[in-house]
């Protein structure tokens, strides 16, 4: 499989784009005309630059408003094409994209367009160049790849083929199976893009909201399956128009793009293995059985504050690492690790971010296979030196720079606590916490698509609908990544303003990170009582919330009083009920949550978020007060 990406997909000048594309592992690049025109080097220099970086120039684009014109404009269009052929020869670009005409002067007619393309093919052929015709979703007469193919078929020229673009076809809901009727050797290149499901003008949707395959809602896998079924063996290329990508890191966006193509083709190979012999073989997406542990980094003074809160939450000090300054706290199926070592990544994370949950261990079906898949998708492996007798735990760096460890229950990794820790007898009966319900990670909004793609490509998880969380100081976008069993639930919260609680957390901890951990309880009222006896300070919710709750849901005065007395938030839907209890903040905006789910409630109490955030802001240190 050959991979390619259009320069328009990422930010920077043409040199920066090419360097980022090469570093991400792409085989080729489409040169978008405006990127070349804005650059101050000759076509020959750009050609050598690409070659030096190991990139093939796959396409020059776009050539607009060509076919079906009245005679005067038609002659001008052919003259323009000859000028572009001159440029392509110097660039070393073998293929030109001609998009369907949108000019008011354009005349309809399949045969007229076919005649134009036959002549253009003759001219291109004399130079050893090829022409690809693409149906724009908003084309004046041609806006369907089936019509574009009919024009190419009638043009009947070896140097004229069709270019397929997933956005143009899928945005118009054209059946992807219709592609299977096109001969693979007449498809000259395939451009891929996903997009969120939006109801808006097609041109505006295309120019501002495209994203990488796997980040949006379009059936791009079905589209790619149909292409593979034709026998097509050319490049799969990305053409992404996205406002966030235009202002993002070129290297990050290029890495996302390459990961998205590898992930997409793996999905295609899984769905149609008999048609996908040329596609790379990866270990399958891994099933996650649960969160094995969360690891904090801290200095000794702040670790003591964290230890105190963990004890108040009912955790037992269960063991000390045999060679490192690392402690383990347990309750139910929960493991919390506190690392105060002065060496390694944990200490570096503390120096950069302060006390933080910098690492997460996931229990997967096969730890080594999870690592292999993650590496194949461009994740950075992580390994630190280990002492004799210690385990080398497979791990990668996460999107925010933290660590994700992979453990399984069929290797020595299942014995990590026995092998590496000196055990201690339980010191508490606990507070009724049974396991991790979910882990909430906070990032800048423009990073969310990167995080979603990272998790979806490696693990057998899917994404929920985007939810707007109302902060009194702005908006936070929230999206859930979870598996079918609920063993893994990650809430990704994208901050758009530094004034929100999430935005302030990012600013004060210098980057994306885990902002809160939610523990599950089977009896939250009993848990709340034990936490109160343990001296835990919980978040105090406004009494106005409970007055509204009684009026809105009609729970009854006695039940409302019980909720209010315990500072519990409440939600329900047709499937069940949800209870929430929050700790005070730890450090710069981190907090713990305790939840109980009754019935089949699958949400996260989003309706309560404004009241929780307002309470946290009332209880937090003013922004003008220094941390230390």
DOFIBA-31603 format. One record per residue (C-alpha): x, y negated, z negated. Coordinates in steps of 0.05 Angstrom, whole numbers, plus 5000, padded with zeros to 4 digits. Example, Ala and Ser with C-alpha at 12.3 -4.5 7.8 and 13.67 -1.06 7.14 Angstrom:
2
524650904844
527350214857
END
This chain:
628
500050005000
502749325020
500848734976
500348004997
497747344970
495946675002
500246094977
493745694964
492246174907
497445884859
500245214838
506944884854
510644684917
512045194970
518745404941
515745504872
510045904901
514546364941
519146484881
513246644836
510147104888
516647484898
517847534823
510947844814
512648414862
508648234924
510948504991
508347925032
505447225033
500346845073
502746135089
497045655078
498045075128
497344505078
502644815033
507444815092
505544115115
506743825045
513644165041
519943805064
523644395096
523444635168
519645255191
526245625200
528445445129
521745695101
522646345141
529646445112
527146275042
521846815047
526647325075
531747185020
526347314968
524447965002
517747715027
514547855094
510347285121
503847655136
499447095161
499046365179
492446035163
487545735175
486145535247
479245205246
473645025294
476045415355
470845845389
464545655427
466244915440
464144485500
469344445555
473043815533
473644035460
475244745484
481344515522
483644115462
482744735417
487245155462
492444595462
492144585386
493045345385
499245305428
502344805379
500845285322
503845865360
510345455366
510345365291
508746105278
514646325321
519345895280
516246135215
516346865235
508846925222
505947475267
498547345255
494046735255
487446695219
481946375260
475746245217
468946185247
466945505274
463245015228
463544405275
456844095295
459044125368
459944885366
455545275414
452645945397
453246575438
457047225425
459547275497
462046555498
465946665434
468647335459
471147005523
474746475483
478147005440
480147415500
483746815529
486846645462
489147365457
492547315525
496246685503
498246985436
500447645468
505447285513
508947065449
508347725412
503147425364
496347665341
489747325326
485047515269
477747275268
474347155201
467047015190
466246445140
460146535096
457945835117
459945885190
455445505238
453746095282
457946675255
457546805180
457347565178
463248035188
458848475232
457947905282
465347745279
466948465295
462148465354
465747855382
472448195373
469748835404
467348465465
473748055470
477048725481
484148505473
489648875435
492148235404
485348035375
482548355313
477948205255
479947935186
475648155129
474747725066
471048025007
468347364983
465247175050
461747845056
459847964983
457447254970
452247365025
450648064998
452548405063
452849165055
460149365049
458750045081
457849675147
465449585147
466350335156
464050265228
470049825246
476250195271
481950115221
486849885275
482349305293
482549035222
488748595223
488848385149
484248435089
483447855041
480647994971
477547544919
472547634863
467947114833
463147024775
455747114792
453446394805
447546104843
450445514881
452545264949
456945794982
462445305002
462944994933
462745684900
468345914946
472845304938
472645264862
470645924829
474046504863
478346944818
482347584820
479048254833
476748534766
475847844735
469047684766
462348014780
462548184855
462848924877
469948854905
471449584892
465849794939
468549304991
475649584986
473150304988
469650155054
476049855082
480250455062
475250915095
476650595163
483850835160
486450115153
493750135131
495649385132
496648905074
491448785020
492048035007
489247554957
486146894977
483846534914
481145834908
480445664835
481245004798
484345324737
489345714778
491545074815
493744774748
496345414716
503145744713
505045994783
508646594753
502846794708
497646724763
501947114812
503047664760
495547694749
494547744824
499248324833
496248684772
489248584800
491048904867
494349504834
488349584789
483449514847
486950024890
487250504831
479650434824
478950574899
483551184895
479551454836
472951354872
475151644940
481452064930
480852404997
481451745033
486851434990
493151835003
497151195015
495150864950
499450884887
497851404835
497351144763
495451494699
488051374690
485450814647
486251034575
480551164526
481250784461
479051154398
479750564353
484250034322
489550404281
492549794247
493449044248
500348784229
501648104198
508147724195
509547244137
514946984092
514947234021
511146653991
505446674042
505447434041
503647393967
497546973984
495647484037
496648063988
492147733937
486647643988
487348364012
486648613940
480548173931
477648493994
478549173960
484849403996
489749863960
497249793966
498550473997
505950484015
512450134030
516650244092
522850664079
527750184113
524149524125
520648994084
513949234108
507849424065
501549804081
494649664052
488750124064
481250184054
476750674090
479650774159
483050084158
490549984157
493449294146
500949204151
504648614121
511648504150
516448024114
522748304147
527847774165
529848114230
526448284295
520248034331
516047984268
520647464239
521147104306
513547084309
513246794239
518346254255
514246064317
507146154293
507246204217
503346744181
499547104235
496847764259
502047864313
501348614328
495749114336
496049874339
490950224383
489350964376
488851224448
488051904479
495251924503
500251404478
505751544530
500751534587
498050874562
505050584563
506350864633
499950554660
501249894626
508249864656
505550044725
500849454719
506448974702
506148954626
512748834591
514949434549
516949274477
521949664435
526149494375
531749884344
529550444297
533250764240
534651514240
528351914227
523751344248
518951384307
519551014372
512450774381
510450614453
508649884458
507949294505
507748544497
500748274500
498447664539
499547184482
506447464466
504347924410
505248674410
500449244425
502649914399
499850574426
498651154379
495251824390
493052404346
496752974381
504052774373
508552564316
505451874323
499552144284
504252214224
507151514226
504851334156
507751974126
514251934166
515951194157
512650994091
513651184018
506551343996
503251063933
497051333898
490550943909
489750363860
482650153874
475850443893
475249923948
469549473966
465849904015
469649694078
469750284126
473450064189
474949524240
468549254272
472048774319
478248354329
477547634353
483047334395
483246594409
486546284470
486045674515
480045764561
484445774624
487946404597
481646814588
481547134657
488647364646
486847704580
480648024610
484548314669
490048564623
485348964578
480749214634
486349454677
489749874623
484050134580
477250444594
473449824573
468849324606
467048594595
460548304569
457047664591
460246994577
457146654516
457645924498
459445824425
457445134401
462644814356
460544134327
466643844363
465944184430
464744834467
468245504461
467246044513
466746744485
467047414522
467148114493
471548684517
469049354491
468350094506
461950504508
462950804438
464350134404
470950414379
474349804409
471049114407
475248504424
472047814425
475947334468
474646604450
477046074499
477945374471
476844784518
478244234467
483544164412
478043864368
474344524361
476145014306
478945494358
482844944393
485744694328
487945414310
491645464377
494944784367
497244914296
499645624307
502945444373
499445934418
494146464429
493246964373
488447384332
484246874294
479847334254
478848074238
471948354224
471248954178
465049404177
460949564115
455150044108
452149634051
454148914057
450248683995
454049173952
460548973986
459048233974
457848373900
464548743893
468248193930
465347683883
467448093822
474448143853
474747383856
474447293932
472446603954
467346674009
465046144059
459345734031
453745664081
449145054082
442445164046
439144844107
441145474147
437045914100
430945454102
430945494178
432146254176
426046354134
421745924180
424646214244
424546954228
419546994172
424047434128
420647264063
422946854004
425947443965
430247684023
432446974040
434546863968
438647503970
442147284034
443346584006
446146843940
451347253977
452846724031
450747214085
448947014156
443547424191
441447594262
436848094294
434348324361
429748854388
434949394373
437149234303
439948754251
446648424237
449548144173
455847714167
460147484109
466447054116
472546944073
475746264064
481246104113
488146404107
493545914129
491945524193
485045764211
485546524205
479846864167
476747534152
469547734167
465348304139
459448544180
454049064176
450249324237
443549644229
440350034285
443249924354
444949184348
450749074395
451948314391
456347894347
451647384315
453246844366
447046454344
450346364275
457046104301
455445354296
453545424223
459645854207
464245364243
461144764208
462145094140
469345264157
470744544177
467844294112
472344764073
478744674114
484644204104
483643554141
487643524206
491642934180
494343334120
501043674135
501644424127
507944404086
END
